[in-house]
C-alpha cells in the first residue's frame, strides 16, 4: 500500500508541474503573444513580401535589376504567402459557419 501512496504523490507532483507549464504556454507566462498579434504580424509580413516583389519586378522592368531568378523567386514567395493567407481565411470562415450552424 505504501508503494501506491508514494506513486500517487509522484503523479500528483508531476500533474502540478504539467499544469504550471501549460499555464505558461497558454499565455499566462511572460513573453507570449496572443492570437490576434500573431495573425497581424503574419498579415504584415505577407504585405511586406508583396511590396518587395512589386518593387523588385519594377526594378527589373526599369533595367536596374539584372537577376531574373531573384525576381522570379521573390514573386513565388509573394504568391505562396498570399495563397496561404487566403487558405487560412477560408478555413476560418468555414469554421465560423460550422459554429453558427450548430444547434443550441
C-alpha positions in Angstrom: 0.0 0.0 0.0 2.8 2.4 0.7 4.3 1.9 -2.8 1.0 3.1 -4.3 0.8 6.0 -2.0 4.3 7.2 -2.9 3.5 6.7 -6.6 0.3 8.7 -6.2 2.4 11.5 -4.6 4.8 11.5 -7.5 2.0 11.5 -10.0 0.4 14.4 -8.1 3.6 16.4 -8.3 4.0 15.6 -12.0 0.4 16.8 -12.5 1.2 20.1 -10.8 4.3 20.6 -13.0 2.3 19.9 -16.2 -0.4 22.4 -15.1 2.2 25.0 -14.4 3.9 24.5 -17.8 0.5 24.6 -19.6 -0.4 27.9 -18.0 2.9 29.4 -19.1 2.5 28.1 -22.7 -1.1 29.4 -22.9 -0.1 33.0 -22.4 -0.2 33.4 -18.7 3.6 33.5 -18.6 5.6 36.5 -19.7 6.7 37.0 -23.4 3.9 35.1 -25.1 1.8 37.0 -27.7 -1.8 36.3 -28.3 -3.5 35.0 -31.4 -4.5 38.4 -32.8 -0.9 39.7 -32.6 0.4 36.6 -34.4 -2.2 37.0 -37.2 -1.5 40.7 -37.5 2.2 40.0 -37.8 1.7 37.3 -40.4 -0.5 39.7 -42.5 2.1 42.4 -42.2 4.8 40.0 -43.3 2.7 38.9 -46.4 2.1 42.6 -47.3 5.8 43.3 -47.0 6.7 40.4 -49.2 4.2 41.5 -51.8 5.6 45.1 -51.7 9.1 43.8 -52.0 8.1 41.6 -55.0 6.4 44.6 -56.7 9.5 46.8 -56.2 11.8 44.1 -57.5 9.7 43.5 -60.5 9.6 47.2 -61.3 13.3 47.4 -60.8 13.8 44.6 -63.3 11.4 46.2 -65.8 13.3 49.5 -65.5 16.7 47.8 -66.0 18.2 48.4 -62.6 17.9 44.7 -61.5 19.6 42.2 -63.8 19.0 38.9 -61.8 15.8 37.4 -63.3 16.0 34.4 -61.0 15.9 36.7 -57.9 12.8 38.4 -59.3 11.0 35.1 -60.0 11.8 33.6 -56.6 10.5 36.8 -54.9 7.3 36.6 -56.9 6.9 32.9 -55.9 7.4 33.8 -52.2 4.9 36.5 -52.5 2.4 34.3 -54.3 2.8 31.5 -51.8 2.3 33.9 -48.9 -0.9 35.2 -50.4 -2.3 31.7 -51.2 -1.5 30.6 -47.6 -3.3 33.7 -46.2 -6.3 33.0 -48.5 -6.5 29.4 -47.3 -6.3 30.4 -43.7 -9.1 32.9 -44.2 -11.2 30.2 -46.0 -10.7 27.8 -43.1 -11.6 30.4 -40.5 -14.8 31.3 -42.4 -15.7 27.6 -42.7 -15.2 27.1 -39.0 -17.3 30.2 -38.2 -20.1 28.9 -40.5 -20.0 25.5 -38.8 -20.2 27.1 -35.4 -23.1 29.3 -36.4 -25.0 26.3 -37.8 -24.7 24.3 -34.5 -27.9 23.7 -32.7 -28.2 25.3 -29.3 
